[in-house]
Amino acid sequence: MNRYFVTISLLCCSNIFMTFAWYGHLKTLQHKPWIIAAVLSWMIALLEYVLQVPANRIGHQVMSIGQLKVLQEVVTLIVFVPFSILYMKEELSLDYFWAGLCLLGAVFFLFRSKFACL
């Protein structure tokens, strides 16, 4: 299977867990003591790491660390925007669009040597 596809798939799944670990408690556990939210978030984060570590190991076979980091940020935004709109009921703003454009620029500059081969 293509290492890029496996890396991106694992990072997408990992980011879903990460996003819920980082922000999900703001909606579901806001009236509980912070320590309960922290422990539950750590438990969710463990699932995130179980996916993220293999993703980075597989991805590093075909990408540099910089490329992996920018890919991670793109995936984070792709997961975070629907999470914030659908789960947290935040309003969509143009700021997400501008942030996405900036990330596309980062992707272009870090992956342009690979684009030239296509």
N, C-alpha and C positions, 0 to 999 in steps of 0.2 A: 504494500500500500504506500502511496506517496507520503513522504515524511512531512511535507508542508501541510497536506490535508489532515494528517493525524495530529500534528502540532496545533493547528488552528482549532480542530474539533475539541481536543483536550483543554485548550485554553478557554474556549467558549464555555464548556461545562464547568471548569474550574472557576471562571469569573462569576457564574451564576451563584455558586456557593459563597464566593468571596463577597459579592455584593450583599447577599442576605446576611452574612456574618457581620459586615461592617455597618449596614444601614437598616436591616430588617427589624432590629430591636427598637428602633425609633418609633415604629408604628405599633408593634405587637407587645412590647414590654415596657412601654413608657411609664407605667405606674408601678413597676417592680423595682426593687433596689438594683443599683448599677452592677453589683457583683453577680447577680443572677443573669443579667444580660451579658456580662463578660464571660461567664462560664459557658453559657449556651453558644455564644459567638465563637469561643475557642473550639467547641465541639464541631460546629459547622466548618470552621476554618481548617480543621484537620482533614475533612473531606476535600476541601479546596487544595490543600497541599498534596494529597494523594494523587490528584490529577495534574497539578501544576508542575511538580518535580519531573515526572516522566515527559510531560510536554516540552519542558526546557531541555531535557537531555536529548530527546529525539530531534527537536528543532535545532539544537546546537551542532548537530551533525551536518546540517546544510545551511545554517545561517550564523552570522556573527552575533555577539552579545548585544550590540547596538540594534541590530535588526530584530532580535527577539524582544528587546525592550519596547521598541516602537510598535511591533506587532501586538504586544501585550496591551499597550495603551489604546490602540485602535479597538481591540476586542473589548477592553474595559468600557469604552464609550458606547460601543454597539450594544453591550449588555445593559449598561447603566441607564441609557435613555429610556428604553421601554420599561425598565424597573421603576424609574422615578415617575413616569407618566401613568403607567397602569397600576402599579402596586402602591406607590406612595401618593398618588393623585396630585403630583406637581404639574404645573402648567408648562407646556413646551414653549421655548423661546428661541429666538434667532441665535442666542449665544451657543446653543448646541450645534447649530449649523456652522458657525464660525470656528468653533473648537474642532469640529470634524474636518473642515477645510485645512486648518493648521496641521492636524494629524495626517491628512493626505499628503501635504507637503513634506512632512517628516518621512513618510513611507517612500515617497518618490526619491528623496535624496539618499536614504539609506539602502534602497533596493535598486537604484538606477543601473547599477552594473549588471544586475540580473535581468532587468527589463531589456537591456541592449542585446542580450543573447536570444531574446524571443523572436 
